[in-house]
Amino acid sequence: MRAIDLSNVTWRKSSHSNPDGGACLEVADTVSAPLVPVRDSKDPSQGALVFGHDAWTEFIRTL
């Protein structure tokens, strides 16, 4: 598995995130199309999960 450099990506907070700081999810939309990095905005130092585009699309569709 190769490492993905996420140091210069722009993170976007989910529109469903709680405005008082709870349950916040951020997505990096600017990464190449086959990948969708996701992280916890309350603790971004923990890193990100990186999903394949198709898996992420199916996850969102299922929600």
N, C-alpha and C positions, 0 to 999 in steps of 0.2 A: 504494500500500500504506500502510495507517495504522499508526502506532506503538501498541504495547500496553504499558500501564503495569504492570510486574511488581514494582514496589517494595514492595507490601504483600501479596504472595501468600505462602502457606505452602508451603515446599518439603518434599517427602517423599523420602527416599533409597530407592532400589530395594531390595527384599528380596534381590535377587541380587547386590548390591554386595559387594565384597571387604571384610571387616572391618578389614584392615590399611591401608586408604586407597587401594588401587588400583582401577581400573576402576569408579568410582562414578558413578552416574546419579541425578539428582534430577528429580522430576516435581512440577508444581504442580497439585494436584487441585482447588484452590479457584477456578480461573478459570472463566468462563462455559462451558457445556457444549460449544459447537462447537470449542473450542480446547484444546490440550494442550501447554503449555510444558515443555520438557525442557532440562536443563543439566548440565554436568560439575561435580560437587560439588568436585573438586580445584581448579578454577579458575573460580568463578562470575562473576568479573569479565569473562570472555569473552562473557557474554550467554547467551541461550537460543535454541533452535530452537523454533518454534511450529508444531505440526502440527494439521491438521483432525482432529476426533474420529474420523471414519471412517477416515482414513489411519492414525492411530495404532492404532486397533483392529485394522486389517488387518496392520500391522507386528507387533504383539504376537502375533496369531494365527499369523502366518507363522513366528515364532521358535519 
